[in-house]
């Protein structure tokens, strides 16, 4: 079997889902002079249902939520993967409680610390910001930690 963009794409998709943009990038690295065959292979994959940005975006969103990542970081990562539009639609339709997710992440990060300590509070706030939670979600999580008396 000869090495073609179609075969390479099938081999990649056999391991895990990829967005169309990710597949295009990988195939262009492997076949830099074969843009026409790459586009044909991508169209064929989409037509046969072997590649779907919508399916990839749904799986990506579930994975990001399971990793306690907030909407800001999810949108950023989605742009890198070429599925920003699909993720924006999914996030708009999502019923995820981002405040509760931020609180869970903060509780895990806090461990045995005392949220009343300004250094600990700042560490948790930085952590939540890095994870992609906005200021309201972060402050809500910190207030809930303080109110629950977790220390």
C-alpha positions in Angstrom: 0.0 0.0 0.0 1.5 3.3 -1.1 1.8 6.2 1.3 -0.8 8.8 0.3 -2.5 11.6 2.1 -5.7 9.4 2.3 -3.8 6.5 3.9 -1.9 8.8 6.3 -5.1 10.5 7.4 -6.8 7.1 8.0 -3.8 6.0 10.1 -4.0 9.2 12.1 -7.7 8.9 12.7 -7.4 5.3 13.7 -5.5 6.4 16.8 -7.8 9.4 17.9 -10.1 12.1 16.6 -8.6 15.1 14.9 -10.1 18.4 13.7 -9.9 19.1 10.0 -7.3 21.8 10.6 -5.1 19.5 12.7 -5.3 16.8 10.0 -4.5 19.3 7.3 -1.4 20.6 9.2 -0.2 17.0 9.8 -0.7 16.0 6.2 0.9 19.2 4.8 4.0 18.4 6.9 4.2 14.9 5.5 3.2 15.8 1.9 4.3 19.4 1.4 3.9 19.2 -2.4 0.6 17.5 -2.6 -2.1 20.1 -1.6 -4.6 18.9 -4.1 -4.5 15.3 -2.8 -4.7 16.5 0.8 -7.8 18.5 0.2 -9.4 15.6 -1.7 -8.6 13.2 1.1 -10.1 15.7 3.7 -13.2 16.1 1.7 -13.6 12.3 1.3 -13.1 11.8 5.0 -15.8 14.4 5.8 -18.2 12.9 3.2 -17.8 9.4 4.6 -18.2 10.6 8.2 -14.7 9.5 9.2 -13.9 13.0 10.2 -16.3 15.5 11.8 -15.3 18.8 13.4 -18.7 18.8 15.3 -18.0 15.3 16.8 -14.4 16.4 17.6 -15.6 19.6 19.2 -18.1 17.7 21.4 -15.4 15.3 22.6 -13.0 18.1 23.1 -15.4 20.0 25.2 -16.2 17.0 27.4 -12.5 16.4 27.9 -11.8 20.0 28.9 -14.7 20.1 31.4 -13.5 16.8 32.9 -10.1 18.5 33.3 -11.7 21.4 35.2 -10.9 23.9 32.6 -13.0 27.1 32.2 -14.6 28.6 29.2 -11.8 31.1 28.5 -9.2 28.4 28.2 -11.5 26.1 26.3 -12.1 28.8 23.7 -8.4 29.6 23.4 -7.5 25.9 22.9 -10.3 25.5 20.4 -8.9 28.4 18.3 -5.5 26.5 18.2 -7.3 23.4 17.0 -9.4 25.2 14.4 -12.8 24.5 16.0 -13.5 27.9 17.5 -16.9 28.2 15.8 -18.1 24.8 16.9 -16.9 25.3 20.5 -18.5 28.7 20.7 -21.8 27.2 19.6 -21.4 24.3 22.1 -20.5 26.6 25.0 -23.4 28.9 24.2 -25.7 25.9 24.4 -24.0 24.3 27.4 -25.7 24.1 30.7 -22.4 23.6 32.6 -22.2 25.4 35.9 -18.9 27.1 35.6 -19.1 28.5 39.1 -19.4 25.0 40.6 -16.6 23.7 38.3 -14.3 26.6 39.5 -15.2 25.8 43.1 -14.3 22.1 42.6 -11.0 23.0 41.0 -10.2 25.5 43.8 -11.1 23.0 46.5 -8.7 20.4 45.0 -5.9 23.0 44.6 -6.4 24.4 48.1 -5.8 21.1 49.8 -5.0 21.7 53.4 -4.3 25.4 52.9 -6.1 28.3 54.5 -7.9 30.6 52.0 -7.8 33.4 54.6 -4.0 33.6 53.9 -3.5 36.2 51.2 -0.7 34.2 49.6 -2.9 31.1 49.4 -5.8 33.1 48.1 -3.6 34.7 45.4 -2.2 31.2 44.4 -5.7 29.9 44.0 -6.8 32.9 42.0 -3.8 32.5 39.7 -4.6 28.8 39.3 -8.2 29.5 38.4 -7.3 32.2 35.9 -4.8 29.8 34.3 -7.5 27.2 34.1 -9.6 29.6 32.1 -12.2 30.8 34.7 -13.2 34.5 34.6 -12.9 36.9 37.5 -16.5 36.4 38.6 -16.2 32.6 38.7 -12.8 32.9 40.5 -14.1 35.4 43.1 -17.2 33.3 43.6 -15.1 30.2 44.2 -12.8 32.0 46.7 -15.8 33.4 48.6 -17.4 30.0 48.8 -14.2 28.5 50.1 -13.9 31.2 52.7 -17.6 30.9 53.7 -17.3 27.1 54.0 -14.4 27.5 56.4 -12.2 25.1 54.4 -8.7 25.2 55.9 
